[in-house]
Amino acid sequence: WDLYAHYVHRCIIDQTYRRTLSRGVQAHGEIPATRVFDNLYFVGENAVSAWVLDTGGGLVLFDALYSTEDFKKIVEPGLKRFGLDPAKIRYLVITHAHGDHYGAARYLKDTYGTRTLASVEDWQEMARQAKGDVSGLPPDWAKMVPDHDMDIRDGQTMKVGSLGTHNALGLA
């Protein structure tokens, strides 16, 4: 129930719907980092989520926000709130090929040696964006596209830490 107030605000009360979501605009805003359950933490913000799974053998981050600056301002303090070391982020899983989800991927690779995973289709989309084909998308996304690293596929498993097999996440 730690996120209940945010759920009510975003999903029930509808205080900003007509100004933001219904017009395709995401509203930025703080949502405090929260331990959701066990070893899963929310470390994002209102407009774009970021989640981290502590595997006991390293961290798996799901999405990296808009930019290095946002990562440093939002995700890193969120991790530190729970005693999690950003240097232990072993993998970044990009959930889809939008710059607000891969914005800090290069920073993570350069700073912590983080490996980046995305679906084959998302790598193809990011490659298209990197070539400057960003029709309908913010032009700065082309500059943030990470180098192709690891492909992730439905049903794939990967051993990370001591949590065992988690096929629902595609990671183990």
Secondary structure, 3 states (H helix, E strand, C coil): CCCHHHHHHHHHHCCCCCCCHHHCCCCCCCCCCEEEECCEEECCCCCCCCEEEECCCCEEEECCCCCHHHHHHHHHHHHHHCCCCHHHEEEEECCCCCHHHHCCHHHHHHHHCCEEEECHHHHHHHHHHHCCCCCCCCCCHHHHCCCCCEECCCCCCCCCCCCCCEHHHCEC
